[in-house]
């Protein structure tokens, strides 16, 4: 009897648990967006039609620009509300309010940089048209919040909080964040300065090699240039296209996340036409075409950030030394709320150069001497940044002159922008505020107290790299150097290898004319010129194990294609990873993990002219490069055999090189986090056009693809509606949605979709109706 009773109780509890889970599941499904029918709202002036295709990509048709931006805010909130809230909390340094002490370091950094404070100040400096767009978008987000009621996206329920109303300044933080993080060179100054204390100048050139002399520049720039982190973009004129009008291909590379950064949309309203990529939280079109022109960005990798060593006034710790006398530190108090713990008060200090970073980061503080601090100067932290104004105007340009004039307000980050139009022109411009320094090149922290390295102004706009209709009939940029060495202003030391740009140029040369299909195929090219260049140098290895010798024979006949279904890419990448460790870790010591990467140019430099690096400084014997490469290959394949089996012919690059899309919060929940992440075997590598960058220093996933093209597009200026687009993993940020990851496989396999006016047979139609007309 007792046993039967226990069985009944257990069965009842199980049934109850299932019922609760099922009820919770059904309740959470109410967080999915309404995509059909009518929704009344009093904040629009006329009905707005929102038609979604089978991938959830909306076509928004409105009677006014204001209503179009309202609707964009509404659909962004429908699909990506938590991502939007996370982004503004990140920028405002308010993650710890909902995530606890684990995010305190991030919050301290954001409060010190003042990203959200700067965004709030920017709003008042925008033109009335831009402010109206920001206001309308915020009204659309808030209309959704009002309509949605209690059933919010799952993250809000897991973390037990509700989002605050959206403010216009919340939409400006994304540009500020991009302006800061896409100009990353200040993070390289600190490790370079640390290494400079123990290594010679020649050794530093091996670790941080200059841009290869034989690698391409985007502009040849004869005479006056005015007339002439990673992404790809190239444009060809009508002389090189099957249609006789330009084609432009573009794929920006950023860290993979879930949800992804890009949200596809089409907007149509009087004075506004756009198809392409937006980002949730921002009303302005970012990448795409407007029916008359098309454009795409790549990062210019320019040094626009400097670390300044400031000396504290010995007579007053509240002041610092400057030319002409000491100045008071600008200070403010920031209160950071921490979930489950007392509030934290942070004192933020700044000098005439910028915020003090050494108060936050011990590694940066270690570069300063006694009574010294380190400040950061960066255009992205300027109060008068007008990049949002430029973004708004770029999307409305109808010709090159209008586009170029809009770019005058582009302040940060420094981007290469490729352009094409229906009149048959192709153009290139690289706008930004690029500092002119009294001295130095920005590679190391410099004195701030004497003014010797101060910035004296910006490179004049008319002197920035730019050109229209080049004689070659094409522009190519894949983070390669935009200008030749004769350019009169310093852009810093580009760290790009130039391999992707060289490969793109070779593929363009392979046929006299291109079309959308050939441009799309180029975006999926997985040939590694780095592997082709390094392998002949690395074949001096003489592995001592049978497995090592077998692996060497396999890669010796390999053509460098990083296909997911092949073993050779895995062997080569594992070998290069281990070779980098064995060659450089002994000299770099504790700094090695910060520097560790694929580093093909550094390995090439060692094997062709600096073999002393191959000697292990920790042993009395004198090792040569053949020994180090042999040991690296034996070690690499032994580790692979432990996880992939003893037969290297059965190994597959895609088994370990999986494009990983991780949810920043739900993906970290123990036991069930994997349900919110996504991964797929993928082609490509660090230097292929179809890029799949790995993190060699990762202890558990050194071969995972973590950075690449989250968005690809090919714009056809002969027929803009025939342009092709893809974004990954999907349109929705809600894991309950069928659009959470539904574009991931299509993206991986080189597929794409059109975003024309017709949404197809599976379209769903929603009408936003003014409340008074319902």
Long-range contacts (C-beta under 8 A, 24 or more apart in sequence): 27-151, 28-151, 28-154, 28-157, 28-736, 29-736, 30-151, 31-148, 31-151, 31-152, 31-153, 31-154, 31-734, 31-736, 32-734, 32-736, 32-737, 33-75, 33-78, 33-79, 34-78, 34-766, 35-764, 35-766, 36-764, 36-765, 36-766, 37-766, 37-767, 38-766, 38-767, 38-768, 38-769, 38-774, 39-147, 39-766, 39-767, 39-768, 39-769, 40-769, 40-770, 40-771, 40-774, 41-74, 41-143, 41-147, 41-768, 41-769, 41-770, 41-771, 42-770, 42-771, 42-772, 43-70, 43-139, 43-140, 43-143, 44-70, 44-71, 44-768, 44-770, 45-770, 46-770, 47-767, 47-768, 47-769, 47-770, 47-773, 48-767, 48-768, 49-765, 49-766, 49-767, 50-74, 50-75, 50-765, 50-766, 50-767, 50-768, 51-759, 51-763, 51-764, 51-765, 51-766, 52-759, 52-763, 52-764, 52-766, 53-753, 53-759, 53-760, 53-762, 53-763, 54-760, 54-762, 54-763, 55-264, 55-730, 55-731, 55-739, 55-742, 55-743, 55-753, 56-730, 56-731, 56-732, 56-737, 56-738, 56-739, 56-742, 57-264, 57-265, 57-266, 57-731, 57-753, 57-755, 57-759, 58-265, 58-266, 59-265, 59-266, 59-268, 59-755, 59-757, 59-759, 60-265, 60-266, 60-267, 60-268, 60-269, 61-268, 61-269, 62-267, 62-268, 62-269, 63-269, 63-270, 64-269, 64-270, 65-133, 65-269, 65-270, 65-271, 65-272, 66-132, 66-133, 66-136, 67-136, 67-269, 68-267, 68-268, 68-269, 68-272, 69-133, 69-136, 69-137, 69-140, 69-283, 70-136, 70-137, 70-139, 70-140, 70-143, 70-768, 71-140, 71-768, 72-137, 72-140, 72-265, 72-267, 72-278, 72-283, 73-136, 73-137, 73-138, 73-139, 73-140, 73-141, 73-143, 73-144, 73-166, 73-283, 74-140, 74-141, 74-143, 74-144, 74-768, 75-265, 76-140, 76-141, 76-263, 76-278, 76-280, 76-281, 77-140, 77-141, 77-144, 77-145, 77-166, 78-144, 79-263, 79-280, 79-731, 79-732, 79-733, 79-734, 79-737, 79-739, 80-259, 80-263, 80-280, 80-281, 80-732, 80-733, 81-141, 81-144, 81-145, 81-152, 81-153, 81-163, 81-733, 82-152, 82-153, 82-154, 82-155, 82-156, 82-163, 82-733, 83-259, 83-280, 83-281, 83-733, 84-141, 84-166, 84-170, 84-280, 84-281, 85-156, 85-163, 86-155, 86-664, 86-665, 87-173, 87-174, 87-177, 87-280, 87-281, 88-116, 88-170, 88-173, 88-281, 90-177, 91-115, 91-116, 91-119, 91-173, 91-174, 91-176, 91-177, 92-116, 92-173, 93-334, 93-336, 94-336, 94-337, 96-336, 96-337, 96-338, 96-339, 97-161, 97-337, 97-338, 97-339, 98-159, 98-161, 98-339, 99-159, 99-339, 99-665, 100-338, 100-339, 100-340, 100-341, 101-338, 101-340, 101-341, 104-336, 104-338, 104-344, 105-360, 107-336, 108-336, 108-346, 108-360, 109-360, 111-334, 111-336, 111-346, 111-348, 112-346, 112-348, 112-355, 112-356, 112-357, 112-359, 112-360, 113-180, 113-355, 113-381, 114-348, 114-355, 114-381, 115-173, 115-176, 115-177, 115-180, 116-169, 116-173, 118-176, 118-381, 118-383, 118-385, 119-169, 119-170, 119-172, 119-173, 119-176, 120-169, 120-172, 121-383, 122-169, 122-172, 122-176, 122-383, 122-385, 122-386, 122-388, 123-168, 123-169, 123-172, 125-384, 125-386, 126-386, 126-388, 126-389, 127-389, 129-392, 130-388, 130-389, 130-392, 131-168, 133-283, 133-284, 133-392, 134-168, 134-171, 134-172, 134-283, 135-168, 136-283, 137-166, 137-168, 137-171, 137-282, 137-283, 138-165, 138-166, 138-167, 138-168, 138-170, 138-171, 141-166, 142-166, 153-733, 153-734, 154-666, 154-734, 154-735, 154-736, 155-665, 155-666, 158-665, 158-666, 158-669, 159-665, 170-281, 171-281, 171-282, 171-283, 172-388, 173-281, 174-279, 174-281, 174-282, 175-282, 175-385, 175-387, 175-388, 175-391, 176-380, 176-385, 178-413, 179-379, 179-380, 179-385, 179-387, 179-411, 179-412, 179-413, 180-378, 180-380, 180-381, 180-412, 180-413, 181-229, 182-229, 182-299, 182-413, 182-415, 183-302, 183-304, 183-305, 183-378, 183-379, 183-380, 183-412, 183-413, 183-414, 184-229, 184-305, 185-302, 185-303, 185-304, 185-305, 185-442, 185-492, 186-305, 186-306, 186-307, 186-376, 186-378, 188-443, 188-495, 189-305, 189-306, 189-307, 189-442, 189-443, 189-444, 189-445, 190-307, 190-361, 190-363, 190-364, 190-367, 190-445, 191-363, 191-591, 191-594, 191-595, 192-443, 192-444, 193-367, 193-444, 193-445, 194-363, 194-366, 194-367, 194-591, 195-588, 195-591, 195-595, 196-444, 198-589, 199-587, 202-610, 203-587, 203-613, 205-605, 206-602, 206-605, 206-606, 206-610, 206-613, 207-584, 207-588, 207-595, 207-602, 208-443, 208-493, 208-495, 209-601, 209-602, 209-605, 210-493, 211-480, 211-481, 211-493, 211-494, 211-495, 211-496, 211-498, 212-497, 212-498, 212-601, 214-498, 215-480, 215-481, 215-496, 215-497, 215-498, 215-499, 215-501, 215-502, 216-476, 216-480, 216-498, 216-501, 216-502, 216-505, 217-480, 217-481, 217-482, 217-483, 217-484, 218-416, 218-428, 218-465, 218-475, 218-476, 218-477, 218-480, 218-481, 218-482, 218-483, 218-501, 219-428, 219-465, 219-466, 219-467, 219-470, 219-482, 219-483, 219-484, 220-470, 220-484, 221-465, 221-467, 221-483, 221-484, 221-486, 221-487, 224-463, 225-463, 225-464, 225-465, 225-466, 225-467, 225-483, 225-487, 226-462, 226-463, 226-464, 226-466, 227-467, 228-465, 228-466, 228-467, 228-470, 229-299, 229-301, 230-298, 230-299, 230-479, 230-496, 230-691, 230-693, 230-707, 231-296, 231-297, 231-298, 231-299, 231-478, 231-479, 231-709, 232-298, 232-477, 232-478, 232-500, 232-504, 232-523, 232-689, 232-691, 232-709, 233-296, 233-297, 233-298, 233-416, 233-418, 233-475, 233-476, 233-477, 233-478, 234-418, 234-474, 234-475, 234-476, 234-477, 234-478, 234-504, 234-508, 234-522, 235-418, 235-419, 235-420, 235-426, 235-428, 235-474, 235-475, 236-426, 236-473, 236-474, 236-508, 236-514, 237-424, 237-426, 237-469, 237-473, 237-474, 238-424, 239-473, 240-473, 240-474, 240-508, 240-512, 240-513, 240-514, 241-513, 241-514, 241-515, 241-718, 242-513, 242-514, 242-515, 243-515, 243-716, 243-717, 243-718, 243-719, 244-718, 245-422, 245-424, 245-716, 245-717, 245-718, 246-420, 246-421, 246-424, 246-425, 246-426, 246-717, 247-420, 247-514, 247-515, 247-516, 247-519, 247-714, 247-715, 247-716, 247-717, 248-294, 248-295, 248-296, 248-418, 248-419, 248-420, 248-426, 248-714, 248-715, 248-717, 249-296, 249-519, 249-520, 249-522, 249-523, 249-712, 249-713, 249-714, 249-715, 250-287, 250-296, 250-297, 250-298, 250-418, 250-712, 250-713, 250-714, 250-715, 251-523, 251-709, 251-711, 251-712, 251-713, 252-287, 252-296, 252-297, 252-298, 252-709, 252-710, 252-711, 253-691, 253-693, 253-707, 253-708, 253-709, 253-710, 254-707, 254-710, 255-706, 255-707, 256-659, 256-660, 256-661, 256-662, 256-705, 256-706, 256-707, 256-708, 256-710, 257-661, 257-662, 257-663, 257-664, 258-661, 258-662, 258-663, 258-667, 258-676, 258-677, 258-678, 258-729, 258-733, 258-740, 258-741, 259-729, 259-730, 259-732, 259-733, 259-740, 260-661, 260-710, 260-711, 260-727, 260-728, 260-729, 260-730, 261-710, 261-711, 262-286, 262-287, 262-710, 262-711, 262-727, 263-727, 263-731, 264-725, 264-727, 264-731, 264-755, 265-755, 266-755, 266-756, 266-757, 268-757, 271-396, 272-396, 274-395, 275-720, 275-721, 275-723, 275-725, 275-755, 275-756, 276-713, 276-725, 276-755, 277-711, 277-713, 277-725, 277-727, 280-733, 284-388, 284-391, 284-392, 284-395, 285-391, 285-395, 286-391, 287-711, 287-713, 288-395, 288-713, 288-715, 288-725, 289-715, 289-717, 289-720, 289-723, 290-395, 290-396, 290-397, 290-398, 291-422, 291-720, 292-397, 292-398, 292-399, 292-421, 292-422, 293-397, 293-398, 293-399, 293-403, 293-419, 293-420, 293-421, 293-422, 294-419, 294-420, 294-421, 294-715, 294-717, 294-720, 294-723, 295-394, 295-403, 295-417, 295-418, 295-419, 295-420, 296-417, 296-418, 296-713, 296-715, 297-415, 297-416, 297-417, 297-418, 298-415, 298-416, 298-418, 298-477, 298-478, 298-479, 299-413, 299-414, 299-415, 299-416, 299-479, 300-413, 300-414, 300-415, 300-416, 300-430, 300-432, 300-479, 300-482, 300-491, 301-479, 301-492, 301-494, 301-495, 301-496, 302-414, 302-432, 302-434, 302-491, 302-492, 302-494, 303-441, 303-442, 303-443, 303-490, 303-491, 303-492, 303-493, 304-378, 304-379, 304-412, 304-413, 304-414, 304-432, 304-433, 304-434, 304-435, 304-442, 304-492, 305-376, 305-377, 305-378, 305-442, 306-353, 306-376, 306-377, 306-378, 306-435, 306-437, 306-440, 306-442, 306-445, 306-446, 306-453, 306-455, 307-357, 307-364, 307-367, 307-374, 307-375, 307-376, 307-377, 307-445, 307-446, 308-351, 308-353, 308-354, 308-374, 308-375, 308-376, 308-377, 308-445, 308-446, 308-447, 308-448, 308-453, 309-367, 309-368, 309-369, 309-372, 309-373, 309-374, 309-445, 309-446, 309-447, 309-448, 309-449, 310-351, 310-353, 310-356, 310-372, 310-373, 310-374, 310-375, 310-448, 310-449, 311-371, 311-372, 311-448, 311-449, 312-371, 312-372, 312-373, 314-371, 320-351, 320-373, 320-449, 321-449, 322-351, 322-352, 322-448, 322-449, 322-451, 323-449, 323-450, 323-451, 327-351, 327-352, 329-356, 349-373, 350-375, 351-375, 351-448, 353-377, 353-448, 354-378, 354-381, 355-381, 367-445, 374-445, 375-448, 377-435, 377-455, 378-412, 379-411, 379-412, 379-432, 379-433, 379-434, 379-435, 379-458, 380-411, 380-412, 380-413, 382-411, 382-412, 382-433, 385-411, 385-412, 386-411, 387-411, 387-412, 390-431, 399-423, 399-425, 400-425, 400-427, 400-468, 403-427, 403-429, 404-429, 404-466, 407-431, 408-461, 416-465, 416-477, 416-482, 418-475, 418-477, 420-715, 420-717, 421-717, 422-717, 422-718, 422-720, 424-717, 425-468, 425-469, 426-468, 426-469, 426-470, 426-473, 426-474, 426-475, 427-466, 427-467, 427-468, 427-469, 427-475, 428-465, 428-466, 428-467, 428-468, 428-470, 428-475, 428-477, 429-464, 429-465, 429-466, 430-464, 430-465, 430-466, 430-482, 431-461, 431-464, 432-464, 433-458, 434-458, 434-459, 434-464, 434-489, 434-491, 435-459, 436-489, 437-490, 441-490, 441-492, 441-493, 442-490, 442-492, 443-492, 443-493, 459-489, 463-488, 463-489, 474-508, 476-501, 476-504, 476-505, 476-508, 477-501, 478-504, 478-689, 497-530, 497-600, 497-601, 497-687, 499-528, 499-529, 499-530, 499-533, 499-600, 499-687, 500-687, 500-688, 500-689, 500-691, 502-529, 503-527, 503-529, 503-688, 503-689, 504-689, 507-689, 516-714, 516-716, 516-722, 516-723, 516-724, 519-714, 520-712, 520-714, 520-724, 520-750, 520-752, 521-750, 522-689, 523-689, 523-690, 523-709, 523-712, 523-714, 523-750, 524-683, 524-689, 524-690, 524-750, 525-688, 525-689, 525-690, 526-561, 526-562, 526-563, 526-683, 526-684, 526-685, 526-688, 526-689, 526-690, 527-559, 527-560, 527-561, 527-562, 527-688, 527-689, 528-560, 528-561, 528-562, 528-569, 528-685, 528-686, 528-687, 528-688, 529-560, 529-687, 530-598, 530-600, 530-685, 530-686, 530-687, 531-558, 531-560, 531-562, 531-569, 531-572, 531-685, 532-559, 532-560, 533-600, 533-604, 534-576, 534-600, 534-603, 534-604, 534-607, 535-560, 535-572, 537-603, 537-604, 537-607, 537-608, 538-575, 538-576, 538-579, 538-603, 538-607, 538-629, 540-607, 540-625, 540-626, 540-629, 541-626, 541-629, 541-630, 541-632, 541-633, 542-626, 542-630, 543-630, 543-633, 543-634, 543-637, 544-630, 544-634, 545-634, 545-637, 545-638, 547-634, 547-637, 547-638, 547-641, 547-646, 547-648, 548-630, 548-633, 548-634, 548-637, 548-638, 550-648, 551-575, 551-633, 551-637, 551-648, 552-633, 554-648, 554-649, 562-653, 562-657, 562-683, 562-684, 562-685, 562-688, 562-692, 563-653, 563-683, 564-652, 564-653, 564-654, 564-657, 564-681, 564-682, 564-683, 565-652, 565-653, 565-654, 566-652, 566-653, 567-648, 567-649, 567-650, 567-651, 567-652, 567-653, 568-653, 569-653, 569-657, 569-685, 570-640, 570-644, 570-651, 570-652, 570-653, 570-655, 570-656, 570-657, 570-703, 571-636, 571-637, 571-640, 571-648, 571-651, 573-598, 573-653, 573-657, 573-685, 573-694, 573-703, 574-636, 574-637, 574-639, 574-640, 574-703, 575-629, 575-632, 575-633, 575-636, 575-637, 576-600, 576-603, 577-636, 577-696, 577-702, 578-632, 578-633, 578-635, 578-636, 579-603, 579-628, 579-629, 579-632, 579-633, 580-696, 581-632, 582-616, 582-628, 582-631, 582-632, 582-635, 583-613, 583-614, 583-625, 583-628, 584-613, 586-616, 586-617, 586-618, 587-613, 587-617, 593-697, 596-696, 596-697, 597-686, 597-696, 597-697, 598-685, 598-686, 598-687, 598-694, 598-696, 600-686, 600-687, 652-681, 653-681, 653-683, 653-703, 654-681, 654-682, 654-683, 655-681, 656-701, 656-703, 656-704, 657-681, 657-682, 657-684, 657-685, 657-692, 657-694, 657-703, 657-704, 657-705, 658-682, 658-704, 658-705, 659-692, 659-704, 659-705, 659-708, 659-728, 659-744, 659-748, 660-701, 660-704, 660-705, 660-706, 661-728, 661-729, 661-741, 661-744, 663-735, 666-735, 675-735, 676-735, 678-729, 678-740, 678-741, 678-744, 679-704, 680-744, 680-745, 680-748, 681-748, 682-708, 682-748, 683-748, 684-708, 712-747, 712-752, 713-752, 714-752, 721-754, 721-756, 721-757, 722-754, 722-756, 723-754, 723-755, 724-752, 724-753, 724-754, 725-752, 725-753, 725-754, 725-755, 726-751, 726-752, 726-753
